[in-house]
Every structure is written in C-alpha cells, then in structure tokens.
C-alpha cells in the first residue's frame, strides 16, 4: 500500500465538517485521528491513505469525493442545520410513528372505557327491571 501523502480537497473537508456543525476536535474523534492531523488536512490538504479513508468514513462519503481533482463532482450541500435529507426523513417517520401510536392508545383507551360504561349501564338496567322499586332513576 502506498503510504505517501496525497492531496485532498482541504476546502471540501472543512465545508463538510462545518456543514455538520463539528469542530476539528470532534471530526478527529469521530475519524479516530489526532486533532493535529485534521488541522493539517484542512490547511494544506496532505493526507495519508488511512487518514483519507477515516475522514471519508466519518462523513459517510466515498473516499474519492475528498480527492483534489477537477473531475470530482461537488458534494450536495447539507442543510444549514447539518442534517441530510435521509436524516430528516427518519426523524419525520419517527414523529409520525409516535403520533400514530398515541392515537391508537387513545382509541384503545376510549373503547375500553366505553365498553366498561356500557356494561355498567346494562347491569343497572337489568337490576331496575328485576326490582323497579329499588331503582334510583
């Protein structure tokens, strides 16, 4: 394996990090690198193959997207809050599922309470039919 440093797009690394609201120290921790390595990546774009792979994995992108080359298409910009569309969709799905669960619980509780009230009323009606003199209605 070639251990010589390769050039990566330092601006792209910084933009990906900032779009997620991460500090250099946080990226270093997520990628398993030293903060100094992340500083070097963003200042001069020199990175070993292992560092490039670690940063790409931390960002969830293909390693080729970090290379400094004219042929590499720019990455889609994450939203200002740093969430991708997939992350937003997961959150929305989770919220919808939670709302549906609450509605279902309310329906079950309403059904149970209504059924119990109907049974009580039926017992009272039967008692009144059996002994109308003792009926309080």
C-alpha positions, 0 to 999 in steps of 0.5 A, spaced: 500 500 500 502 506 498 503 510 504 505 517 501 501 523 502 496 525 497 492 531 496 485 532 498 480 537 497 482 541 504 476 546 502 471 540 501 473 537 508 472 543 512 465 545 508 463 538 510 465 538 517 462 545 518 456 543 514 455 538 520 456 543 525 463 539 528 469 542 530 476 539 528 476 536 535 470 532 534 471 530 526 478 527 529 474 523 534 469 521 530 475 519 524 479 516 530 485 521 528 489 526 532 486 533 532 493 535 529 492 531 523 485 534 521 488 541 522 493 539 517 488 536 512 484 542 512 490 547 511 494 544 506 490 538 504 496 532 505 493 526 507 495 519 508 491 513 505 488 511 512 487 518 514 483 519 507 479 513 508 477 515 516 475 522 514 471 519 508 468 514 513 466 519 518 462 523 513 459 517 510 462 519 503 466 515 498 473 516 499 474 519 492 469 525 493 475 528 498 480 527 492 483 534 489 481 533 482 477 537 477 473 531 475 470 530 482 463 532 482 461 537 488 458 534 494 450 536 495 450 541 500 447 539 507 442 543 510 444 549 514 442 545 520 447 539 518 442 534 517 441 530 510 435 529 507 435 521 509 436 524 516 430 528 516 426 523 513 427 518 519 426 523 524 419 525 520 417 517 520 419 517 527 414 523 529 409 520 525 410 513 528 409 516 535 403 520 533 400 514 530 401 510 536 398 515 541 392 515 537 391 508 537 392 508 545 387 513 545 382 509 541 384 503 545 383 507 551 376 510 549 373 503 547 375 500 553 372 505 557 366 505 553 365 498 553 366 498 561 360 504 561 356 500 557 356 494 561 355 498 567 349 501 564 346 494 562 347 491 569 343 497 572 338 496 567 337 489 568 337 490 576 331 496 575 327 491 571 328 485 576 326 490 582 323 497 579 322 499 586 329 499 588 331 503 582 334 510 583 332 513 576 
